[in-house]
Amino acid sequence: MKFQADRTTLIRALAHIQSVAEKRNTIPILANVMLSIEGNLLRLTATDMEIAVVEEVAAEGSRDGAVTAPASVLYEIVRKLPDGSVVELDHGGGDAPLALRAGRYATSLNVLPVEDFPSMVAGELPHGFSIPAPVLRGLVDRTRFAISTEETRYYLNGIYVHVAKDGDLPMLRAVATDGHRLARVETDLPAGASDIPGVIIPRKTVAELRKLLDEGAGAVEVGLSDTRIQFRVGAVMLTSKLIDGTFPEYERVIPKNNDRFLRVNKQAFADAVARVAAISQERSRPVKLAVQPNLLTLSAISPDQGMAKEELDETSVSYDGPSLEIGFQARYLNDITDQIDVEAEFVFADSAAPTLVRDTNAPSALYVLMPMRV
Amino acid sequence: MLPGDSPPTTRRIIHIDMDAFYASVEQRDDPDLRGRAVAVGRGEGRGVVAAASYEARRFGVRSAMPSRTALRHCPDLVFVPPRFDVYRAVSRQIHAVFARYTALIQPLSLDEASLDVSGTYRDYGSATQVARLIRAAIFEETGLTASAGISYNRFLAKLASDHRKPNGQFVITPQMGPGFAAALRVEQFHGIGPATRARMNALGIFTGADLRDAPIDVLKRHFGKAAAFYAAIARGIDDRPVVADTVRKSLGTETTFERDLSDWNEARNVLEDLCAKLWRLRTARAISGRTLVLKIKYADFRSVTRTRSESRAIATEEMMRDQALVLLRMFFPLDRPIRLMGVTLTGLEGNSGENLAQMTLFDDSTC
């Protein structure tokens, strides 16, 4: 196998690929990237057996073939080469090392046999639809912060994507929750998606997908079965197993009868939360909101450091309901306000009940936040 | 305190204690149980009484009494299994009542709490009146009765709460305090258990008055640092503040066997069940910890603990089980049978104790 590729092309592809490769090295070959060249088409593959990413880029091939080499080392080397370099990769076959040359730089990397590289088979994907990258990005960004990291609740370790009726209209919906907060975002149902099964996309897959969505504004092709999902973003194909579990009946915990509406300027609120919470040493950093007509008082108490308080008045707050005090974790508030454009709407019931949060400019997203006892 | 303020005045502490709490909740929810001798707990095997109704107490049934003994005292005793979810829910209702009168609430258990109303009692006239309002609100909102003790410190307030039980309240004033303390038997004081009592008795100290009159250097020689606390408490002085929201330090579960165990495989099975239960408890409370403690009580009631700490929080149920088994192996081969086994998670960290205040969206059963 022998080819030349320019550094820029190679580094972009390796950046997509290398984080999928297994770093814990339980199975050595999973730390490797497979490079294969056929004519002028270079294919790079990495997998951790849960996710596989394949990217195809143009290269100048001179001898067809394939090899596997350590992904992170290759990435680091190529990254450090000067801009505009042309990189030559040359592998004589068998156990011979992979020679990498760029200008006057040369290295040789140990390889592992291509035959040992596991292939992740997507199997048949009976469902398929196309969704604009910015729309998919919106679904991911506004839900992923709420994904649980609690391994025992594996069925919450991802984003639940499914078709749901909003009134009569079927929508494509993404939901994530960690049991303390929940994010639900929906978008018009793409053509071909009406029969898809509800699936839970694992957190790592979400993170890899999100990286790919950074660049393109084009369409993402999604293929789906009960156990696998595949995204084609430009020249990259991401295939992943799905979480085999049942997502809880989340609709039950979305409050229907909350009736105390507070509107607050997002920036003023987020800044006040951060300033007030700064006094707290605890990880949960509780912030108390005291809501009165057109006045919101945020406060935090630390047994060791003292207390902090900030008032937001009618220049940034509107409220005309009965007075209310309610506490939340600062981080949970900020995670939600990060997703909000200009103005947030909180809808409360009481200090011990789930609170609804919306972006007044983006009714397609809805957040539920459980308070703290403060 | 600002310059010009008057010196600190006497505190106003209220101790609230629900009357026969678990049993009363059961009688409230099942009319068939009303007026009958009820014990919450398991009636068979080595079960113990977790709580007894007043009807049962008349026969001498007490909490923590082995069920067999209880049935001997009261053959008509009805056992009902505990419903801790319900007790916790009622406990939250009660705490919501407390919170209307003060922010300084120290829960001591699901059914008991100390309240410092020094800053708020004037709005209601007196602390006695606050206690009356709280008890009325508890009855109104839960259908259950509570007793209250009112005094100038925690120890005397708790003592007072027992004085007019059930459904009553009692005040120990600063004038009465020293007399009350003097009349107590030493084991009735906070912090004096059977061992300390025996040592005090050996010194001729049987009552609060004896303790008060004992020379402080004698107490110091025998009880070290605790001497000053004993001397104060014998005079009715207790400066312990009411501390709101005590952070949980450990989480554990244990079981007493139907019959004593000596076989490795049996012990391992029990331990694995305990670990599974402890894992559920920690998951439900979103607690993580890095230290596991295994407790063994032998048939002769001697207990021994073994502890193992990891550098990071125990992340999976398998890790917890493996760690517990390492600890269990240290006890084998056994030189005598085991009566009880328990596992406790400590070294709780970060998002642990404080996160107890974070409420959850889903019940544990569904999510």
HADDOCK unambig.tbl for C-alpha pairs under 7 A between the chains (distance, minus, plus):
assign (segid A and resid 179 and name CA) (segid B and resid 360 and name CA) 5.60 0.50 0.50
assign (segid A and resid 179 and name CA) (segid B and resid 361 and name CA) 5.30 0.50 0.50
assign (segid A and resid 179 and name CA) (segid B and resid 362 and name CA) 6.12 0.50 0.50
assign (segid A and resid 180 and name CA) (segid B and resid 359 and name CA) 6.79 0.50 0.50
assign (segid A and resid 180 and name CA) (segid B and resid 360 and name CA) 4.94 0.50 0.50
assign (segid A and resid 180 and name CA) (segid B and resid 361 and name CA) 5.57 0.50 0.50
assign (segid A and resid 248 and name CA) (segid B and resid 366 and name CA) 6.76 0.50 0.50
assign (segid A and resid 248 and name CA) (segid B and resid 367 and name CA) 6.32 0.50 0.50
assign (segid A and resid 253 and name CA) (segid B and resid 361 and name CA) 6.22 0.50 0.50
assign (segid A and resid 253 and name CA) (segid B and resid 362 and name CA) 6.96 0.50 0.50
assign (segid A and resid 283 and name CA) (segid B and resid 350 and name CA) 5.99 0.50 0.50
assign (segid A and resid 283 and name CA) (segid B and resid 351 and name CA) 5.90 0.50 0.50
assign (segid A and resid 284 and name CA) (segid B and resid 351 and name CA) 6.43 0.50 0.50
assign (segid A and resid 284 and name CA) (segid B and resid 354 and name CA) 6.86 0.50 0.50
assign (segid A and resid 284 and name CA) (segid B and resid 355 and name CA) 6.55 0.50 0.50
assign (segid A and resid 370 and name CA) (segid B and resid 359 and name CA) 5.94 0.50 0.50
assign (segid A and resid 370 and name CA) (segid B and resid 360 and name CA) 6.17 0.50 0.50
assign (segid A and resid 370 and name CA) (segid B and resid 361 and name CA) 6.15 0.50 0.50
assign (segid A and resid 371 and name CA) (segid B and resid 358 and name CA) 6.41 0.50 0.50
assign (segid A and resid 371 and name CA) (segid B and resid 359 and name CA) 6.04 0.50 0.50
assign (segid A and resid 372 and name CA) (segid B and resid 357 and name CA) 5.12 0.50 0.50
assign (segid A and resid 372 and name CA) (segid B and resid 358 and name CA) 4.22 0.50 0.50
assign (segid A and resid 372 and name CA) (segid B and resid 359 and name CA) 5.59 0.50 0.50
assign (segid A and resid 373 and name CA) (segid B and resid 357 and name CA) 4.89 0.50 0.50
assign (segid A and resid 373 and name CA) (segid B and resid 358 and name CA) 6.44 0.50 0.50
